[in-house]
Amino acid sequence: MAPMTAAGEEMHALVERLYPLCRSITGDGVRATLEIVGEYLPLEVHEVPTGTQVLDWTVPQEWNIRDAYVADPAGNRVVDFAASSLHVLGYSVPVSATLPLSELREHLHTLPDHPSWVPYRTSYYKPEWGFCLAQETLDALPDGAYEVRIDSTLADGHLTYAEHVVPGQVADEVIVSCHVCHPSLANDNLAGIAVATFLARALAEGTPYYTYRFLFAPGTIGAITWLARNKERIDRVKHGLVLACAGDRGSLTYKRSRRGDAEIDRVMRHVLESSERPHGIVEFTPYGYDERQFCSPGFDLGVGSLTRTPYAGYPEYHTSADNPDFVSPEAMEDTLAVCREAFAVLDRNRRHLNLSPYGEPQLGRRGLYDALGGRSDTKQAQMAMLWVLNLSDGEHDLLDVAERSGLPFDTVAAAADALVAAGLIKA
């Protein structure tokens, strides 16, 4: 990994700030999360009412929770929502009861293989209640009557998501998506939120070619809602990237789009390989994060997914061990750097047409060789010009040129700029 800058520490600080909030697919935890992100980026927040039909789904009732606990026969809170939002089964219906331990066990979730960790569990679309706790805590509970209380509400409300747009030179869009529905889980997906936030800020420092649309939405239902509400303009989306699990210490993994050869797939492979970072590239599967919604056959968008260790690929996944100590500033900084490198290539990648295709044009009399005289990579730059001229047939883009020639993409793009200025090629 490259040396860390202040951005890594700032992203980690954002993760720590967001970590205590109880998020779900709806509710005030999502709003509070977006309010904090809104301190870093201007956001357009959308509220979609319960009952709204979104493709084959319906926006559910909104869930909010104020308190929850299990108290032992002596009145001690042995499981307490105030200590961690993971302690309650997500979307639990309200309950107030006194139960024997034998009956209470049916509503308790643990991880026997990791007895000190608390699992993350939900029941979004089936009315249920429950608690998550460490196996070692469960093992220490004495028999007797337990007070159980979940002070929650399930009522008509809204699904909340937000967008941030970095304007580009053209209306064609690149979407960057991350999910905001997970509670106290640092890698999945607070690190993704942090990297997306700082990526948007970095892009806004320049004038990108594409318009970049950042989506902060609950998983699955959020992406489906956005797609349903934007069907008429979906043809603007030319590329996309889903960010998740962006802060663990594992190497980067890119998951291809459903197309497999979309431009974002080619760009990500090129950037990862040319950077010589340890990485993996995996084929598309219709399971995972929201790439499966963007890549559903009716839309078939060129959207891939970037993670470090893939979902469910590390023991800490969906457990209390996925805490701020599990993610590192250096890893988030590295993920951010790869995204910036990839979008720099994407923004400059064009097909060109050679305006003097019969024989090699005379570069010297146009001053092109002289312009290269002071460069340390003069020979490489000259070769880049020749390759660009030869492959500027309207069929090959600059990424094709870089890969076929073995030259750095930046060198190829600079050669193309020089040839455009000389009137020898046009985009």
Buried (B, 14 or more C-beta within 10 A) or exposed (E): BEEBEEBBBBBBEBBBBBBEBBBBBBBBBBBBBBBBBBEBBEBEBBEBEBEBEBBEBEBBBBBBBEEBBBBBBEEEBBBBBEEBBBBBBBBBBBBEEEBEBEEBEEBBBBBEEBEEBBBBBBBBEEEBBBBBBBBEBBEEBEEEBBBBBBBBBBEEBBBBBBBBBBEBEEEBBBBBBBBBBBBBBBBBBBBBBBBBBBBBBBBBEEEBBBBBBBBBBBBBBBBBBBBBBBEEEBEBBBBBBBBBBBBBBBBBBBBBBBBEEBBBBBBBBBBBEBBEBEBBBBEBEEEBBBBBBBBBEEBEBBBBBBBBBBBEBBEBBBBBBBBBEBBBBBBBBBBBBBBBBBBBBBBBBBBBEBBBBEEEBEBEEBEBBEBBEEEEBEEBBBBBBEBBBBBBEEEBBBBBBBBEBEBBBBBBBBBBEBBBEBEBBEE
